[in-house]
Amino acid sequence: MIVKRTIRYRLHAGSKAKYRQLYALAGACRFVWNYYVSLLRDEYAAYGELRKFYRPDSTKYSLSCDYFQLGKNFTLTRKHYIKWLNGYSANIVRHSLKPIETTYRQFFKGAGGLPKFKGKYSTDPSSPVQFGMTAKLTGEWPHIQKIGHVRLIGNNPYADATPKSGTVRLENGKWYAYIVYDVEIIDSLHGVQSVGLDRNVGNIALSNGRMFTPPDVSKKERRRIKYQRMMARRQKPKIKQGIKPSNRYLKPRKQYRRISGKIRKINDNWIHHISKEIAADYDVIYIENLNTKGMTKSAKGTIDEPGRNVNAKSGLNKAILKTGWHKLEAALNYKANIIKIAPHYTSQACNKCGHTHRDNRTTQSKFVCLECGHSDNADLNAAKNILAFGIGERLNGRGDSGIGLTVKRQKEHGLQPVAVG
């Protein structure tokens, strides 16, 4: 099975001239993006729809937001109107328009809004690359059109994989390259070691009794809040009104983005270390099928229907995101086989006798079964249930874990949780 995996590298251009070229190329991509986003918005606002271009001798048509039409218009614009774009790679700048088509397609389905403008001060400068078209990769030295060779620093576990696409981006004054590889993985579940994993607020629990706690970044969080307040009290950029950001605003903004990057790197490093440790011992990891995006959605509501307990929900969202539920799932997904099970009642069922009741969990961390008296850490008990029900699903070929059924029905289906560890 072929899957896509992304590797982040530190990029060294080798000279100040190449760094200036990379920055200018990213600026050209941003300019062209904003130019066509503006044209399409005006067109949609005026007519309520986008123009259709019918193909010769065919009933099929393409919209003006399609990448094919955008590419044709870009060629004419570059040749006759905005001639300074000739100094940059046409393929790279044109390819930066491709997400416009995807965004409009989602918008027409009601799944999102219109493409947004990219601000000079609010968006990291970036440009796309397509290997085989706009770039070539030989070892750690990719060659980018009209830029030349640059060097990539970083570990690549997919040395034999094929690079397909990527993005070059400036983050906090340093250039990085994100390269997407086509990787072939073997999907086999025979004769393997399995473990259940429970994602909680503030820790990760395994059915073997181990628990992982995210690193403490509270000191850096306080510094980030400090810079946020400094930015809030200073002149903000208002490009439409011709007001540029003041230097007093740009300084804390730079510090804020730098400390945010450090926090993100610390959390990502922790995620990759524990995922590597888990994948080294186990081939199959059973986890709950959680909708992390929905669970961390803001509770503010609207002016007409304001939300309730907004501050408490905001704190819960931050704790979930800090623990990295989705990032851990993504990291484990390309290091081992992940099997998702239904999350219902995994924290309320007893791993010894199967008795399920909400009062079994007396506190956030303590589990005491009302039926048999079994006591355990609540998160470890949930992880053992996840493993037991996950194995039951595989053995019975069911599409659900059976959690929530009565004890008698669970036994009939062979899904009764057993003692694990």
Secondary structure by P-SEA (a helix, b strand, c coil): cbbbbbbbbbcccccaaaaaaaaaaaaaaaaaaaaaaaaaaaaaaaccbbbbbbccccccccccccaaaaaaaaaaaacccccccccccaaaaaacccaaaaaaaaaaacccccbbbbbcccccccccccccccccccccccccccccbbbbbccccccccccccbbbbbcccbbbbbbbbbbbbbbcccbbbbbbbbbcccccccccbbbbbcccaaaaaaaaaaaaaaaaacccccccccccccaaaaaaaaaaaaaaaaaaaaaaaaaaaaaaaaaacccbbbbcccccccccccccccccccccaaaaaaaaaaaaaaacaaaaaaaacccbbbbbcccccccccccccccccccccccccbbbbccccccccaaaaaaaaaaaaaaaaaaaccccccccccaaaaaaacccccccc
